[in-house]
Amino acid sequence: MRLSGKRALLIGAATGIGRACVEDFARNGASLVIADINEAAMAEAVELARAQGVVAHGIACDVGDEASVRDAVAFAEKQLGGLDTLAFFAGLMRTGAIDTFEAATWDAIFNVNARGTFFAAKYGAAALRRAGGGSFITTSSLAGLRGAPGMTAYAAAKGAVIAFTTALAQELAPSNIRVNSVLPGWIDTPFNNPAIDHMGGARAHGEIVQRIVPLGRQGTPAEVAPMYTFLASEESRYITAKSMMVDGGMAH
Ligand SMILES: NC(=O)c1ccc[n+]([C@@H]2O[C@H](COP(=O)([O-])OP(=O)(O)OC[C@H]3O[C@@H](n4cnc5c(N)ncnc54)[C@H](O)[C@@H]3O)[C@@H](O)[C@H]2O)c1
């Protein structure tokens, strides 16, 4: 019960890595609000959390819409009686060669990954401050450090999240708010399908993963979730402005 008494808003946590965090946060005793654009999957995530015996609520939220993020933060603060942790997972990946990459696709990728993170921080910071401090956790990617062919826009957006996290950590430290980013490597969710297609399919992707990941396989969402739990817990109280890689050794 490492998060006993903690009140957390998890944005973009209906599926994948975020949903694994819902389960890990609930197992560790946090009360939760889950915000996501996918309302059906969000309702399932809420039920999973409640099955662990914790308070959990859901709210529909589009992170591309400033008012929607503002409302999700206000809802969480009201339902939970305050906010100690805000973790942002929402992401969008599209791939393509640079010569034909559409500006609209570039904008869509930045809209969810980077601009969404900004809105979460803009409203989340005040809520965490009202609670006397807390933990703000962003989700970047190994792609934000080194990228890959066909992933220029996604890599740029995730690189922006890293820079944003570092700057925000310095800005919010006087308010006792820690800000860190989790950088997953290759994690087995359908999110990566566009990248796998771009690499030539599942077999080619499998060979690449074997070659570049020292542990020789993709990770699972459940193997990433404990990093978020750690960053939300008091065990990480002296850790801020960091990029925490969960990547099977890919970056070395
Ligand atoms: N899977 C990987 O290998 C991997 C690697 C590095 C980083 N990441 C990052 O981890 C995060 C989660 O990815 P995942 O693999 O769990 O994929 P996922 O598709 O399961 O999760 C993304 C979540 O974001 C939500 N979302 C998308 N657009 C939204 C919007 N406009 N408003 C609100 N919610 C929205 C989706 O509904 C979903 O619940 C993403 O930020 C992704 O970039 C994933």
The ligand as a MOL file (V3000), in Angstrom:
LIG
                    3D

  0  0  0     0  0            999 V3000
M  V30 BEGIN CTAB
M  V30 COUNTS 44 48 0 0 0
M  V30 BEGIN ATOM
M  V30 1 N 3.6920 1.2830 -26.1550 0
M  V30 2 C 4.9170 1.7380 -26.2390 0
M  V30 3 O 5.8430 1.0240 -26.6870 0
M  V30 4 C 5.2690 3.1270 -25.7720 0
M  V30 5 C 6.6220 3.4820 -25.7870 0
M  V30 6 C 6.9850 4.7550 -25.3710 0
M  V30 7 C 6.0220 5.6460 -24.9500 0
M  V30 8 N 4.7120 5.2710 -24.9630 0 CHG=1
M  V30 9 C 3.7480 6.2600 -24.5150 0
M  V30 10 O 2.9640 5.7140 -23.4860 0
M  V30 11 C 1.6790 6.3420 -23.4960 0
M  V30 12 C 0.6180 5.2650 -23.4620 0
M  V30 13 O 0.7660 4.4600 -24.6130 0
M  V30 14 P 0.1430 2.9940 -24.7080 0
M  V30 15 O 1.1270 2.1440 -25.3970 0
M  V30 16 O -0.3920 2.6000 -23.4110 0 CHG=-1
M  V30 17 O -1.0290 3.2370 -25.7850 0
M  V30 18 P -2.6110 3.3270 -25.6260 0
M  V30 19 O -3.1280 3.6930 -26.9770 0
M  V30 20 O -3.1360 2.0870 -24.9890 0
M  V30 21 O -2.8230 4.5300 -24.6020 0
M  V30 22 C -3.0590 5.8430 -25.0040 0
M  V30 23 C -4.2430 6.3760 -24.2150 0
M  V30 24 O -4.3960 7.7590 -24.5450 0
M  V30 25 C -5.7630 7.9930 -24.7750 0
M  V30 26 N -5.9090 9.1610 -25.6560 0
M  V30 27 C -5.5170 9.2870 -26.9480 0
M  V30 28 N -5.8620 10.4790 -27.4190 0
M  V30 29 C -6.4940 11.1340 -26.4070 0
M  V30 30 C -7.0810 12.4190 -26.2750 0
M  V30 31 N -7.1090 13.2890 -27.3130 0
M  V30 32 N -7.6160 12.7560 -25.0930 0
M  V30 33 C -7.6200 11.9010 -24.0490 0
M  V30 34 N -7.0730 10.6610 -24.1110 0
M  V30 35 C -6.5180 10.2980 -25.2790 0
M  V30 36 C -6.2800 6.7060 -25.4280 0
M  V30 37 O -7.6900 6.5860 -25.4020 0
M  V30 38 C -5.5640 5.6690 -24.5700 0
M  V30 39 O -6.2880 5.3650 -23.4060 0
M  V30 40 C 1.6410 7.2410 -24.7280 0
M  V30 41 O 1.9280 8.5690 -24.3510 0
M  V30 42 C 2.7700 6.6990 -25.5850 0
M  V30 43 O 3.3100 7.6960 -26.4110 0
M  V30 44 C 4.3040 4.0410 -25.3690 0
M  V30 END ATOM
M  V30 BEGIN BOND
M  V30 1 1 1 2
M  V30 2 2 2 3
M  V30 3 1 2 4
M  V30 4 1 4 5
M  V30 5 2 4 44
M  V30 6 2 5 6
M  V30 7 1 6 7
M  V30 8 2 7 8
M  V30 9 1 8 9
M  V30 10 1 8 44
M  V30 11 1 9 10
M  V30 12 1 9 42
M  V30 13 1 10 11
M  V30 14 1 11 12
M  V30 15 1 11 40
M  V30 16 1 12 13
M  V30 17 1 13 14
M  V30 18 2 14 15
M  V30 19 1 14 16
M  V30 20 1 14 17
M  V30 21 1 17 18
M  V30 22 2 18 19
M  V30 23 1 18 20
M  V30 24 1 18 21
M  V30 25 1 21 22
M  V30 26 1 22 23
M  V30 27 1 23 24
M  V30 28 1 23 38
M  V30 29 1 24 25
M  V30 30 1 25 26
M  V30 31 1 25 36
M  V30 32 1 26 27
M  V30 33 1 26 35
M  V30 34 2 27 28
M  V30 35 1 28 29
M  V30 36 1 29 30
M  V30 37 2 29 35
M  V30 38 1 30 31
M  V30 39 2 30 32
M  V30 40 1 32 33
M  V30 41 2 33 34
M  V30 42 1 34 35
M  V30 43 1 36 37
M  V30 44 1 36 38
M  V30 45 1 38 39
M  V30 46 1 40 41
M  V30 47 1 40 42
M  V30 48 1 42 43
M  V30 END BOND
M  V30 END CTAB
M  END
